[in-house]
Amino acid sequence: MLARVISSFGIVFVLMVWVIMCASTVGLIGEWFQVQNLAQFLANSQAKYGGYTTIANTALSQWNHDKGDSLQITGVSVSAAGTPVVYGTTVTAEVRCDYKITAGTLDLVRVPIVGKGQAVSSYWPGLYSVTYTHPSY
């Protein structure tokens, strides 16, 4: 009789751990999709304007502010920072983030997430009046 009670608690504990791990995995995949989308947005912005602009940097800062503490950008690398690239050049963007899995205020695990984007520049010199810059992260 005692063995059944103990095994019942053990089964419930294992099921709870499994459900928590599944929920964390689904959350991690959702955050990875968002980071991947941000990296592709940065690459498309570089392709349109020929380089990394203050417009993209403002959007990047706003995205980081909106995400709060659950997902923080740890690094951004872009291929066309500072100056425009010519038409037909492939531009890339890579965004690195840390996803925090927490229990209340306790950080359990930090998982690094990397999103990569790529696009082809369609920039013609003199077409846009924008300011080029470097990523602030």
PyMOL CGO cylinders between C-alpha atoms (Angstrom):
from pymol import cmd
from pymol.cgo import CYLINDER

trace = [
    CYLINDER, 0.00, 0.00, 0.00, 2.77, 2.41, 0.91, 0.3, 1, 1, 1, 1, 1, 1,
    CYLINDER, 2.77, 2.41, 0.91, 4.58, 1.56, -2.32, 0.3, 1, 1, 1, 1, 1, 1,
    CYLINDER, 4.58, 1.56, -2.32, 1.54, 2.65, -4.35, 0.3, 1, 1, 1, 1, 1, 1,
    CYLINDER, 1.54, 2.65, -4.35, 1.33, 6.00, -2.55, 0.3, 1, 1, 1, 1, 1, 1,
    CYLINDER, 1.33, 6.00, -2.55, 5.03, 6.68, -3.05, 0.3, 1, 1, 1, 1, 1, 1,
    CYLINDER, 5.03, 6.68, -3.05, 4.94, 5.60, -6.69, 0.3, 1, 1, 1, 1, 1, 1,
    CYLINDER, 4.94, 5.60, -6.69, 1.87, 7.80, -7.30, 0.3, 1, 1, 1, 1, 1, 1,
    CYLINDER, 1.87, 7.80, -7.30, 3.76, 10.84, -6.02, 0.3, 1, 1, 1, 1, 1, 1,
    CYLINDER, 3.76, 10.84, -6.02, 6.75, 9.83, -8.14, 0.3, 1, 1, 1, 1, 1, 1,
    CYLINDER, 6.75, 9.83, -8.14, 4.63, 9.55, -11.27, 0.3, 1, 1, 1, 1, 1, 1,
    CYLINDER, 4.63, 9.55, -11.27, 2.99, 12.92, -10.61, 0.3, 1, 1, 1, 1, 1, 1,
    CYLINDER, 2.99, 12.92, -10.61, 6.43, 14.50, -10.07, 0.3, 1, 1, 1, 1, 1, 1,
    CYLINDER, 6.43, 14.50, -10.07, 7.82, 13.03, -13.31, 0.3, 1, 1, 1, 1, 1, 1,
    CYLINDER, 7.82, 13.03, -13.31, 4.75, 14.20, -15.25, 0.3, 1, 1, 1, 1, 1, 1,
    CYLINDER, 4.75, 14.20, -15.25, 5.04, 17.72, -13.81, 0.3, 1, 1, 1, 1, 1, 1,
    CYLINDER, 5.04, 17.72, -13.81, 8.73, 17.91, -14.78, 0.3, 1, 1, 1, 1, 1, 1,
    CYLINDER, 8.73, 17.91, -14.78, 7.89, 16.66, -18.28, 0.3, 1, 1, 1, 1, 1, 1,
    CYLINDER, 7.89, 16.66, -18.28, 5.11, 19.27, -18.71, 0.3, 1, 1, 1, 1, 1, 1,
    CYLINDER, 5.11, 19.27, -18.71, 7.39, 22.08, -17.50, 0.3, 1, 1, 1, 1, 1, 1,
    CYLINDER, 7.39, 22.08, -17.50, 10.16, 21.01, -19.88, 0.3, 1, 1, 1, 1, 1, 1,
    CYLINDER, 10.16, 21.01, -19.88, 7.70, 20.85, -22.81, 0.3, 1, 1, 1, 1, 1, 1,
    CYLINDER, 7.70, 20.85, -22.81, 6.38, 24.32, -21.99, 0.3, 1, 1, 1, 1, 1, 1,
    CYLINDER, 6.38, 24.32, -21.99, 9.92, 25.70, -21.76, 0.3, 1, 1, 1, 1, 1, 1,
    CYLINDER, 9.92, 25.70, -21.76, 10.80, 24.13, -25.11, 0.3, 1, 1, 1, 1, 1, 1,
    CYLINDER, 10.80, 24.13, -25.11, 7.74, 25.64, -26.79, 0.3, 1, 1, 1, 1, 1, 1,
    CYLINDER, 7.74, 25.64, -26.79, 8.63, 29.03, -25.29, 0.3, 1, 1, 1, 1, 1, 1,
    CYLINDER, 8.63, 29.03, -25.29, 12.23, 28.72, -26.48, 0.3, 1, 1, 1, 1, 1, 1,
    CYLINDER, 12.23, 28.72, -26.48, 11.15, 27.87, -30.03, 0.3, 1, 1, 1, 1, 1, 1,
    CYLINDER, 11.15, 27.87, -30.03, 8.78, 30.85, -30.05, 0.3, 1, 1, 1, 1, 1, 1,
    CYLINDER, 8.78, 30.85, -30.05, 11.54, 33.19, -28.92, 0.3, 1, 1, 1, 1, 1, 1,
    CYLINDER, 11.54, 33.19, -28.92, 13.92, 31.75, -31.54, 0.3, 1, 1, 1, 1, 1, 1,
    CYLINDER, 13.92, 31.75, -31.54, 11.37, 32.54, -34.25, 0.3, 1, 1, 1, 1, 1, 1,
    CYLINDER, 11.37, 32.54, -34.25, 11.22, 36.15, -33.01, 0.3, 1, 1, 1, 1, 1, 1,
    CYLINDER, 11.22, 36.15, -33.01, 15.02, 36.49, -33.01, 0.3, 1, 1, 1, 1, 1, 1,
    CYLINDER, 15.02, 36.49, -33.01, 15.18, 34.97, -36.49, 0.3, 1, 1, 1, 1, 1, 1,
    CYLINDER, 15.18, 34.97, -36.49, 12.51, 37.42, -37.67, 0.3, 1, 1, 1, 1, 1, 1,
    CYLINDER, 12.51, 37.42, -37.67, 14.46, 40.35, -36.22, 0.3, 1, 1, 1, 1, 1, 1,
    CYLINDER, 14.46, 40.35, -36.22, 17.66, 39.24, -37.97, 0.3, 1, 1, 1, 1, 1, 1,
    CYLINDER, 17.66, 39.24, -37.97, 15.83, 38.96, -41.29, 0.3, 1, 1, 1, 1, 1, 1,
    CYLINDER, 15.83, 38.96, -41.29, 14.29, 42.41, -40.74, 0.3, 1, 1, 1, 1, 1, 1,
    CYLINDER, 14.29, 42.41, -40.74, 17.76, 43.88, -40.22, 0.3, 1, 1, 1, 1, 1, 1,
    CYLINDER, 17.76, 43.88, -40.22, 19.04, 42.17, -43.38, 0.3, 1, 1, 1, 1, 1, 1,
    CYLINDER, 19.04, 42.17, -43.38, 16.05, 43.42, -45.41, 0.3, 1, 1, 1, 1, 1, 1,
    CYLINDER, 16.05, 43.42, -45.41, 16.56, 46.94, -44.06, 0.3, 1, 1, 1, 1, 1, 1,
    CYLINDER, 16.56, 46.94, -44.06, 20.21, 46.83, -45.13, 0.3, 1, 1, 1, 1, 1, 1,
    CYLINDER, 20.21, 46.83, -45.13, 19.15, 45.57, -48.56, 0.3, 1, 1, 1, 1, 1, 1,
    CYLINDER, 19.15, 45.57, -48.56, 16.67, 48.41, -49.02, 0.3, 1, 1, 1, 1, 1, 1,
    CYLINDER, 16.67, 48.41, -49.02, 18.86, 51.26, -47.80, 0.3, 1, 1, 1, 1, 1, 1,
    CYLINDER, 18.86, 51.26, -47.80, 22.22, 49.78, -48.78, 0.3, 1, 1, 1, 1, 1, 1,
    CYLINDER, 22.22, 49.78, -48.78, 23.53, 49.57, -45.23, 0.3, 1, 1, 1, 1, 1, 1,
    CYLINDER, 23.53, 49.57, -45.23, 22.75, 49.60, -41.54, 0.3, 1, 1, 1, 1, 1, 1,
    CYLINDER, 22.75, 49.60, -41.54, 20.82, 52.81, -40.79, 0.3, 1, 1, 1, 1, 1, 1,
    CYLINDER, 20.82, 52.81, -40.79, 19.61, 54.68, -37.74, 0.3, 1, 1, 1, 1, 1, 1,
    CYLINDER, 19.61, 54.68, -37.74, 16.10, 53.50, -38.68, 0.3, 1, 1, 1, 1, 1, 1,
    CYLINDER, 16.10, 53.50, -38.68, 17.13, 49.86, -38.15, 0.3, 1, 1, 1, 1, 1, 1,
    CYLINDER, 17.13, 49.86, -38.15, 19.04, 50.76, -34.99, 0.3, 1, 1, 1, 1, 1, 1,
    CYLINDER, 19.04, 50.76, -34.99, 15.96, 52.47, -33.53, 0.3, 1, 1, 1, 1, 1, 1,
    CYLINDER, 15.96, 52.47, -33.53, 13.82, 49.43, -34.37, 0.3, 1, 1, 1, 1, 1, 1,
    CYLINDER, 13.82, 49.43, -34.37, 16.42, 47.17, -32.75, 0.3, 1, 1, 1, 1, 1, 1,
    CYLINDER, 16.42, 47.17, -32.75, 16.46, 49.24, -29.56, 0.3, 1, 1, 1, 1, 1, 1,
    CYLINDER, 16.46, 49.24, -29.56, 12.65, 49.31, -29.44, 0.3, 1, 1, 1, 1, 1, 1,
    CYLINDER, 12.65, 49.31, -29.44, 12.47, 45.53, -29.90, 0.3, 1, 1, 1, 1, 1, 1,
    CYLINDER, 12.47, 45.53, -29.90, 14.98, 44.99, -27.08, 0.3, 1, 1, 1, 1, 1, 1,
    CYLINDER, 14.98, 44.99, -27.08, 13.02, 47.36, -24.83, 0.3, 1, 1, 1, 1, 1, 1,
    CYLINDER, 13.02, 47.36, -24.83, 9.71, 45.64, -25.61, 0.3, 1, 1, 1, 1, 1, 1,
    CYLINDER, 9.71, 45.64, -25.61, 11.04, 42.15, -24.84, 0.3, 1, 1, 1, 1, 1, 1,
    CYLINDER, 11.04, 42.15, -24.84, 11.97, 43.11, -21.29, 0.3, 1, 1, 1, 1, 1, 1,
    CYLINDER, 11.97, 43.11, -21.29, 14.06, 40.79, -19.16, 0.3, 1, 1, 1, 1, 1, 1,
    CYLINDER, 14.06, 40.79, -19.16, 13.07, 37.46, -20.72, 0.3, 1, 1, 1, 1, 1, 1,
    CYLINDER, 13.07, 37.46, -20.72, 15.17, 37.94, -23.85, 0.3, 1, 1, 1, 1, 1, 1,
    CYLINDER, 15.17, 37.94, -23.85, 18.11, 40.34, -24.02, 0.3, 1, 1, 1, 1, 1, 1,
    CYLINDER, 18.11, 40.34, -24.02, 20.30, 41.06, -27.04, 0.3, 1, 1, 1, 1, 1, 1,
    CYLINDER, 20.30, 41.06, -27.04, 23.93, 40.19, -26.35, 0.3, 1, 1, 1, 1, 1, 1,
    CYLINDER, 23.93, 40.19, -26.35, 25.33, 41.01, -29.78, 0.3, 1, 1, 1, 1, 1, 1,
    CYLINDER, 25.33, 41.01, -29.78, 24.49, 42.13, -33.30, 0.3, 1, 1, 1, 1, 1, 1,
    CYLINDER, 24.49, 42.13, -33.30, 26.72, 41.83, -36.34, 0.3, 1, 1, 1, 1, 1, 1,
    CYLINDER, 26.72, 41.83, -36.34, 25.83, 43.21, -39.75, 0.3, 1, 1, 1, 1, 1, 1,
    CYLINDER, 25.83, 43.21, -39.75, 27.76, 43.10, -42.99, 0.3, 1, 1, 1, 1, 1, 1,
    CYLINDER, 27.76, 43.10, -42.99, 26.97, 46.63, -44.19, 0.3, 1, 1, 1, 1, 1, 1,
    CYLINDER, 26.97, 46.63, -44.19, 27.63, 48.86, -41.18, 0.3, 1, 1, 1, 1, 1, 1,
    CYLINDER, 27.63, 48.86, -41.18, 28.61, 52.49, -41.57, 0.3, 1, 1, 1, 1, 1, 1,
    CYLINDER, 28.61, 52.49, -41.57, 28.58, 52.86, -45.36, 0.3, 1, 1, 1, 1, 1, 1,
    CYLINDER, 28.58, 52.86, -45.36, 26.22, 51.76, -48.14, 0.3, 1, 1, 1, 1, 1, 1,
    CYLINDER, 26.22, 51.76, -48.14, 26.93, 48.77, -50.38, 0.3, 1, 1, 1, 1, 1, 1,
    CYLINDER, 26.93, 48.77, -50.38, 26.22, 48.62, -54.10, 0.3, 1, 1, 1, 1, 1, 1,
    CYLINDER, 26.22, 48.62, -54.10, 23.29, 47.00, -55.86, 0.3, 1, 1, 1, 1, 1, 1,
    CYLINDER, 23.29, 47.00, -55.86, 23.43, 43.20, -55.94, 0.3, 1, 1, 1, 1, 1, 1,
    CYLINDER, 23.43, 43.20, -55.94, 25.68, 42.74, -52.91, 0.3, 1, 1, 1, 1, 1, 1,
    CYLINDER, 25.68, 42.74, -52.91, 24.58, 40.13, -50.37, 0.3, 1, 1, 1, 1, 1, 1,
    CYLINDER, 24.58, 40.13, -50.37, 24.08, 41.62, -46.91, 0.3, 1, 1, 1, 1, 1, 1,
    CYLINDER, 24.08, 41.62, -46.91, 23.79, 39.60, -43.71, 0.3, 1, 1, 1, 1, 1, 1,
    CYLINDER, 23.79, 39.60, -43.71, 22.70, 40.17, -40.13, 0.3, 1, 1, 1, 1, 1, 1,
    CYLINDER, 22.70, 40.17, -40.13, 23.20, 38.04, -37.06, 0.3, 1, 1, 1, 1, 1, 1,
    CYLINDER, 23.20, 38.04, -37.06, 21.47, 38.65, -33.73, 0.3, 1, 1, 1, 1, 1, 1,
    CYLINDER, 21.47, 38.65, -33.73, 22.59, 36.87, -30.55, 0.3, 1, 1, 1, 1, 1, 1,
    CYLINDER, 22.59, 36.87, -30.55, 20.34, 36.77, -27.49, 0.3, 1, 1, 1, 1, 1, 1,
    CYLINDER, 20.34, 36.77, -27.49, 20.15, 35.08, -24.11, 0.3, 1, 1, 1, 1, 1, 1,
    CYLINDER, 20.15, 35.08, -24.11, 16.82, 33.44, -23.27, 0.3, 1, 1, 1, 1, 1, 1,
    CYLINDER, 16.82, 33.44, -23.27, 16.27, 33.16, -19.54, 0.3, 1, 1, 1, 1, 1, 1,
    CYLINDER, 16.27, 33.16, -19.54, 14.26, 30.30, -18.10, 0.3, 1, 1, 1, 1, 1, 1,
    CYLINDER, 14.26, 30.30, -18.10, 13.16, 31.45, -14.67, 0.3, 1, 1, 1, 1, 1, 1,
    CYLINDER, 13.16, 31.45, -14.67, 11.21, 30.21, -11.68, 0.3, 1, 1, 1, 1, 1, 1,
    CYLINDER, 11.21, 30.21, -11.68, 9.85, 33.34, -10.08, 0.3, 1, 1, 1, 1, 1, 1,
    CYLINDER, 9.85, 33.34, -10.08, 12.84, 35.64, -9.62, 0.3, 1, 1, 1, 1, 1, 1,
    CYLINDER, 12.84, 35.64, -9.62, 15.39, 32.82, -9.78, 0.3, 1, 1, 1, 1, 1, 1,
    CYLINDER, 15.39, 32.82, -9.78, 17.24, 32.40, -13.10, 0.3, 1, 1, 1, 1, 1, 1,
    CYLINDER, 17.24, 32.40, -13.10, 17.43, 28.67, -13.75, 0.3, 1, 1, 1, 1, 1, 1,
    CYLINDER, 17.43, 28.67, -13.75, 19.06, 28.52, -17.19, 0.3, 1, 1, 1, 1, 1, 1,
    CYLINDER, 19.06, 28.52, -17.19, 20.29, 30.98, -19.82, 0.3, 1, 1, 1, 1, 1, 1,
    CYLINDER, 20.29, 30.98, -19.82, 20.06, 29.58, -23.33, 0.3, 1, 1, 1, 1, 1, 1,
    CYLINDER, 20.06, 29.58, -23.33, 21.90, 31.39, -26.16, 0.3, 1, 1, 1, 1, 1, 1,
    CYLINDER, 21.90, 31.39, -26.16, 19.78, 31.96, -29.27, 0.3, 1, 1, 1, 1, 1, 1,
    CYLINDER, 19.78, 31.96, -29.27, 21.22, 33.02, -32.64, 0.3, 1, 1, 1, 1, 1, 1,
    CYLINDER, 21.22, 33.02, -32.64, 19.15, 34.37, -35.52, 0.3, 1, 1, 1, 1, 1, 1,
    CYLINDER, 19.15, 34.37, -35.52, 20.61, 34.93, -38.98, 0.3, 1, 1, 1, 1, 1, 1,
    CYLINDER, 20.61, 34.93, -38.98, 19.23, 36.90, -41.91, 0.3, 1, 1, 1, 1, 1, 1,
    CYLINDER, 19.23, 36.90, -41.91, 20.39, 37.42, -45.47, 0.3, 1, 1, 1, 1, 1, 1,
    CYLINDER, 20.39, 37.42, -45.47, 19.21, 39.59, -48.36, 0.3, 1, 1, 1, 1, 1, 1,
    CYLINDER, 19.21, 39.59, -48.36, 20.46, 41.11, -51.61, 0.3, 1, 1, 1, 1, 1, 1,
    CYLINDER, 20.46, 41.11, -51.61, 20.99, 44.86, -51.78, 0.3, 1, 1, 1, 1, 1, 1,
    CYLINDER, 20.99, 44.86, -51.78, 18.68, 46.82, -54.07, 0.3, 1, 1, 1, 1, 1, 1,
    CYLINDER, 18.68, 46.82, -54.07, 20.22, 50.19, -53.17, 0.3, 1, 1, 1, 1, 1, 1,
    CYLINDER, 20.22, 50.19, -53.17, 20.87, 52.84, -55.82, 0.3, 1, 1, 1, 1, 1, 1,
    CYLINDER, 20.87, 52.84, -55.82, 23.13, 55.71, -54.70, 0.3, 1, 1, 1, 1, 1, 1,
    CYLINDER, 23.13, 55.71, -54.70, 21.23, 58.93, -54.04, 0.3, 1, 1, 1, 1, 1, 1,
    CYLINDER, 21.23, 58.93, -54.04, 17.82, 57.23, -53.83, 0.3, 1, 1, 1, 1, 1, 1,
    CYLINDER, 17.82, 57.23, -53.83, 17.32, 57.61, -50.06, 0.3, 1, 1, 1, 1, 1, 1,
    CYLINDER, 17.32, 57.61, -50.06, 18.43, 60.25, -47.60, 0.3, 1, 1, 1, 1, 1, 1,
    CYLINDER, 18.43, 60.25, -47.60, 19.35, 58.17, -44.54, 0.3, 1, 1, 1, 1, 1, 1,
    CYLINDER, 19.35, 58.17, -44.54, 22.10, 58.15, -41.93, 0.3, 1, 1, 1, 1, 1, 1,
    CYLINDER, 22.10, 58.15, -41.93, 24.31, 55.08, -41.75, 0.3, 1, 1, 1, 1, 1, 1,
    CYLINDER, 24.31, 55.08, -41.75, 25.58, 53.83, -38.42, 0.3, 1, 1, 1, 1, 1, 1,
    CYLINDER, 25.58, 53.83, -38.42, 26.90, 50.79, -36.55, 0.3, 1, 1, 1, 1, 1, 1,
    CYLINDER, 26.90, 50.79, -36.55, 24.77, 48.53, -34.30, 0.3, 1, 1, 1, 1, 1, 1,
    CYLINDER, 24.77, 48.53, -34.30, 24.53, 49.73, -30.72, 0.3, 1, 1, 1, 1, 1, 1,
    CYLINDER, 24.53, 49.73, -30.72, 24.64, 46.19, -29.31, 0.3, 1, 1, 1, 1, 1, 1,
]
cmd.load_cgo(trace, "trace")
